[in-house]
Amino acid sequence: CVHTENCFVPISEIIAVEETEFNKKQRNIGRWHKMAKLHAFTVYYVKKARNHRWRCRDATFWCVDEHLCNQWIQALKELLEMQKSRPKQLLVYINPYGGKRQGKRIYEQKVAPLFSLASISTDVVITEHANHAKDNLFEVNIYKYDGVVCVGGDGMFSEVMHGLIGRMQKDSGIDQNNPKASLVQCNIRIGIIPAGSTDCICYSTVGISDPVTSALHIIVGDCQPLDVSSVHHNNTFLKYSVSLLGYGFYGDILKDSEKKRWMGPVRYDYSGFKTFLSHHFYEGTIAYQPAKHTHGSPRDKERCRTGCYICKKSEKQLAEQHKECGLKHEEGEEEWKVIKGKFLAINAVNMSCACPRSPKGLSPAAHLADGSADLILVRKCSRFDFLRYLVRHTNQDDQFDFPFVDVYRVKCFQFTSKLSEDNESNVMDIGKKRFGQFCRDHPACCCNIVNSTWNCDGETLDSSAVEVRVHCQLMKLFARGIEENCKDEAAYSQSGVEQLL
């Protein structure tokens, strides 16, 4: 460790070591003034602040012995070279149009200097149209890179994720249209530099949406596995999802807000209020398989944090089940639970979906890498009761503690709207063949909208019949999950130069 006045910095959190020209570091060095020519080096390191924020700080060490100074520089650089998880070459995609159109400026002013300091070489692509990054990932030699970085919001991340996962399946001869296909894990990490109107994925995996913090996580080579859900319709691949897959309330909000993009981020508030007042419910049937391999439950209040033991145990248990039974045999034997009803919202989340407005998220105990999703069903209820449920997302109360809300931890599920059931009877057949539980709803009443839209990580899917499957740790991020007890910056000393004798 490098010892500064009030803290120890692990080698894993040192960014760079550089020889320092002493006249560039003019500071009050007291008794050193009268001594011989000084030799110095500067250590750049991660300084942890409040609310999971990271910053780059430096400490300069000096002595009169040039040989000793060079020995320290060489020793520290050798230790940094031993950090094999650190990226050396990155492919960077910048969305110049997303959010407040600040992506290019954020990268050039806040991120690029840090990458340069850490001796990371980059190939930068400024995207020019939708799916530019996705299409490009099918053409470039991705295997020469240690990671892919996207600068933008959740939409930009989704595009890069689809490109990387799709490329991996193509190179491995895997048919993505087969909903039961065992997908090949993507070992090329993705880094997210938040610069969009929504940065839910960054917030849920790092704890803050801050470009400098995310850049430093990339530099030190953090790795966070992430579950990915595949969405199919009639044996046709539609999308991948890593955060929210929502039908009903959140689907209607997205569909309405897409017509009002000229309003900027405020469009979500407007559409949310409008959708709440409309109070539409949707009739359909859900079938799901419980995630019996998991070691947690949606209501156990065990948050997913750095080095999460639940994710590790669940991954191991799932691997053992597949080894013993085989994927197809296991799915054929396990029972499906079936629920029919009228729903205001159907949400499936692979992570908490926390954001600044909802620090706990839609499912506070959801885990990033346990091979399951939390399926949240909000049945038809009064506007007042639904408002009570929504308000719970902003406070510390149990948001599932309502008679009209059910939550299940699942490894796959299927949904068919009532309108589609005559033509697409797959879910109903499952319900007839296997044991099912049926929910009872309110007496029938008129509703002039029969189908909603799926909100898949902020993009619309119009299919009213889908099959969703969770793929355990299909991809990896440059992140480490949310750390516990992040230190307050005020606890660190602001003092300057340290002496090295």
Sequence and secondary structure as in RCSB ss.txt:
>XXXX:A:sequence
CVHTENCFVPISEIIAVEETEFNKKQRNIGRWHKMAKLHAFTVYYVKKARNHRWRCRDATFWCVDEHLCNQWIQA
LKELLEMQKSRPKQLLVYINPYGGKRQGKRIYEQKVAPLFSLASISTDVVITEHANHAKDNLFEVNIYKYDGVVC
VGGDGMFSEVMHGLIGRMQKDSGIDQNNPKASLVQCNIRIGIIPAGSTDCICYSTVGISDPVTSALHIIVGDCQP
LDVSSVHHNNTFLKYSVSLLGYGFYGDILKDSEKKRWMGPVRYDYSGFKTFLSHHFYEGTIAYQPAKHTHGSPRD
KERCRTGCYICKKSEKQLAEQHKECGLKHEEGEEEWKVIKGKFLAINAVNMSCACPRSPKGLSPAAHLADGSADL
ILVRKCSRFDFLRYLVRHTNQDDQFDFPFVDVYRVKCFQFTSKLSEDNESNVMDIGKKRFGQFCRDHPACCCNIV
NSTWNCDGETLDSSAVEVRVHCQLMKLFARGIEENCKDEAAYSQSGVEQLL
>XXXX:A:secstr
 EE SS EE GGGEEEEEEE GGGS    GGGGGSS  EEEEEEEEEE GGG EEEEEEEEEES HHHHHHHHHH
HHHHHHT TTS SEEEEEE SSSTTT HHHHIIIIIHHHHHHTT EEEEEE  STTHHHHHHTTS GGG SEEEE
EESHHHHHHHHHHHHHHHHHHTT  TT TT       SEEEEEE SS  HHHHHHHSS  HHHHHHHHHTT  EE
EEEEEEEETTEEEEEESSEEEEEHHHHHHHHHGGGGGGTTHHHHHHHHHHHHH   EEEEEEEEE TT S  TTS
     TT HHHHHHHHHHHHHHHHH HHHHHHHS  EEEEEEEEEEEEESS   BTTBTT SSTT  SSSS EEE
EEEES  HHHHHHHHHGGGSSS TT STTEEEEEEEEEEEEEGGGTTT  HHHHHHHHS             S  
   EEETTEEE  SEEEEEEEEEEEEES     SS   GGGS         
